[in-house]
Amino acid sequence: LYESPKNLVNAGILFFLSQKKELKEGTLFWSFWALYGFFRFNIEFVREPDSQIGVFFGWLSMGQLLSGAMFLVGVGALLWLYRGSE
C-alpha cells in the first residue's frame, strides 16, 4: 500500500522534469533510477526483511542494499551526463 504513493510522487516529479526544454538525453531514465532507489530505500525501513535473507551490517535489508546501489548509480549517471559532457 505504501508503494503506490511512492510511484505517484515519482511520476509527478518525472512529469515535471519532462516539461523542461534543456534536458539531455537519458535524464528522465537516470532520474527514475535515482528517485526509485531513494524512495524504495526509505520504504524498506517499514517493511519486514525477508527471513531467509536477514539483515546486513545489523540493520540493512537486501532491499535497502539494492535500492541504495540503484540510487547511487542513478545519481552517478546524472552527474556524468551533466558534468562529463561540458
C-alpha positions in Angstrom: 0.0 0.0 0.0 2.9 2.4 0.7 4.4 1.7 -2.7 1.6 3.4 -4.5 2.2 6.9 -3.2 5.9 6.5 -4.0 5.1 5.7 -7.6 2.7 8.7 -7.8 5.4 11.0 -6.5 7.9 9.6 -8.9 5.5 10.0 -11.8 4.8 13.6 -10.7 8.5 14.5 -10.5 9.3 12.8 -13.8 6.4 14.6 -15.5 7.6 17.9 -14.1 11.1 17.2 -15.4 9.8 16.1 -18.8 8.3 19.6 -19.3 11.8 21.2 -19.2 13.3 22.1 -22.6 17.0 21.8 -21.8 17.1 18.1 -20.8 19.9 15.9 -22.1 19.1 12.5 -23.5 18.9 10.0 -20.7 17.9 12.5 -17.9 14.5 11.0 -17.3 15.8 7.4 -17.3 18.5 8.1 -14.8 16.2 10.4 -12.7 13.8 7.5 -12.4 16.6 5.2 -11.2 17.7 7.7 -8.6 14.2 8.5 -7.4 13.1 4.9 -7.3 16.2 3.9 -5.4 15.9 6.8 -2.9 12.2 6.2 -2.1 12.5 2.4 -2.1 15.4 2.6 0.3 13.4 4.6 2.8 10.3 2.4 2.4 12.4 -0.6 3.2 12.6 0.7 6.8 9.0 -0.1 7.4 9.0 -3.5 5.6 9.8 -6.7 7.4 13.1 -8.1 6.0 12.9 -11.5 4.2 13.5 -14.2 6.8 15.7 -16.3 4.5 18.0 -13.4 3.7 18.0 -11.4 7.0 19.9 -8.2 7.5 23.4 -7.0 6.7 25.6 -4.9 9.0 23.0 -5.2 11.7 20.3 -3.0 10.1 20.3 -3.0 6.3 18.0 -5.4 4.4 18.8 -6.8 1.0 16.2 -4.4 -0.5 18.0 -1.4 1.0 21.4 -2.5 -0.3 20.0 -3.0 -3.8 17.9 0.3 -3.7 20.9 2.2 -2.3 23.0 0.9 -5.2 20.3 1.9 -7.6 20.2 5.4 -6.2 24.0 5.8 -6.4 24.1 4.5 -10.0 21.3 6.9 -11.0 22.9 9.9 -9.3 26.3 9.0 -10.7 24.9 8.7 -14.2 23.2 12.1 -13.9 26.4 13.7 -12.7 28.3 12.1 -15.5 25.7 13.2 -18.0 25.7 16.8 -16.9 29.3 17.3 -15.8 31.1 15.0 -18.1 29.8 16.4 -21.4 30.5 20.1 -20.9 
